[in-house]
């Protein structure tokens, strides 16, 4: 198994334990990556868009590419992906969903560096 995939899998398992039974409300899953040289990023993004469209557990999905950051601050990271889930159980179910497991292998193979954060959302200013 790819080292990044192993680290990623262990990381989200620890986060599920850390979030504990008391965590309530929406869960945000934030992934920031630097892709390997030669990766066709558009294909990776299409695959992720297909994944989140097929899996109803994902409440919302956003992604973006850095255009303004200074190299010193971005540390080479170029893209971010954010998914929102209604509750931690939905996030846990997504992690083990067959479509996610399959896509994770493709995604992990394309990554040079990754940072993953999962946290209960604290909305200060509602949308709309």
C-alpha positions in Angstrom: 0.0 0.0 0.0 1.2 3.5 -0.8 2.8 5.2 2.2 0.7 8.3 1.8 -2.5 6.2 1.8 -1.3 4.4 5.0 -0.6 7.7 6.7 -3.9 9.2 5.5 -5.8 6.1 6.7 -4.2 6.1 10.1 -4.7 9.9 10.4 -8.5 9.8 9.8 -8.9 6.9 12.2 -7.2 8.9 14.9 -9.4 11.9 14.1 -12.6 9.8 14.5 -11.4 8.7 18.0 -10.4 12.3 18.8 -13.8 13.7 17.8 -15.4 11.4 20.4 -19.0 10.9 21.2 -19.6 14.4 22.3 -18.9 16.1 19.0 -22.2 17.5 17.5 -23.1 19.3 14.4 -21.6 19.4 10.9 -18.1 18.0 10.3 -15.7 19.6 7.9 -13.1 17.5 6.1 -10.4 19.7 4.7 -7.6 18.3 2.5 -4.7 20.5 1.2 -2.3 18.9 -1.3 0.6 19.3 -3.5 0.3 17.0 -6.5 3.2 15.1 -8.0 4.9 16.4 -11.1 3.1 15.3 -14.3 -0.2 14.5 -12.6 -3.2 15.6 -14.7 -4.9 17.5 -11.9 -8.1 18.0 -13.9 -8.7 14.3 -14.1 -8.1 13.9 -10.3 -10.7 16.7 -9.7 -13.2 15.1 -12.1 -12.9 11.9 -10.2 -13.4 13.6 -6.9 -16.5 15.5 -8.2 -17.9 12.2 -9.5 -17.2 10.6 -6.1 -19.0 13.3 -4.0 -21.9 13.3 -6.5 -22.4 9.5 -6.1 -22.2 9.4 -2.3 -25.1 11.1 -0.6 -23.3 11.3 2.8 -21.4 14.3 1.5 -23.5 17.4 2.3 -21.4 19.8 0.3 -18.1 19.9 -1.6 -15.8 22.7 -2.6 -12.4 22.8 -4.1 -9.9 25.5 -5.1 -6.5 26.1 -6.5 -4.2 28.6 -4.8 -3.6 31.7 -7.0 -2.4 34.3 -4.5 -0.2 32.6 -1.9 3.5 33.2 -1.6 5.7 30.1 -1.8 7.0 30.7 1.6 3.5 30.5 3.1 2.0 27.8 0.8 5.0 25.5 1.2 4.3 24.1 -2.2 0.6 23.2 -1.5 -1.5 24.1 -4.5 -5.1 22.7 -4.1 -7.6 22.4 -1.3 -10.7 20.2 -1.1 -13.4 20.6 1.6 -16.3 18.3 2.3 -19.1 18.9 4.8 -21.0 16.1 6.5 -24.1 16.4 8.7 -22.5 14.4 11.6 -19.4 12.4 12.4 -21.1 9.1 11.7 -21.7 10.3 8.1 -18.0 11.1 7.8 -17.1 7.7 9.2 -19.4 6.0 6.8 -17.9 7.9 3.9 -14.4 6.9 4.8 -15.4 3.2 4.5 -17.7 3.6 1.5 -16.5 1.4 -1.4 -16.4 4.3 -3.8 -14.2 6.4 -1.5 -11.9 3.4 -0.7 -11.4 2.9 -4.5 -10.9 6.6 -5.3 -8.5 7.0 -2.4 -5.9 4.8 -4.1 -6.0 7.0 -7.2 -5.9 10.2 -5.2 -3.1 9.0 -2.9 -1.0 8.0 -5.9 -1.1 11.5 -7.3 -0.1 13.3 -4.1 3.4 14.5 -3.1 2.3 16.2 0.1 -0.9 16.3 2.1 -2.5 17.9 5.1 -5.8 16.7 6.4 -8.0 18.3 9.0 -11.4 17.1 10.3 -13.3 19.2 12.7 -16.8 20.1 14.0 -17.8 23.3 12.2 -18.3 26.5 14.2 -20.3 28.8 12.0 -19.9 32.4 13.1 -21.6 34.1 10.1 -24.3 32.0 8.4 -24.5 31.9 4.6 -27.2 33.6 2.7 
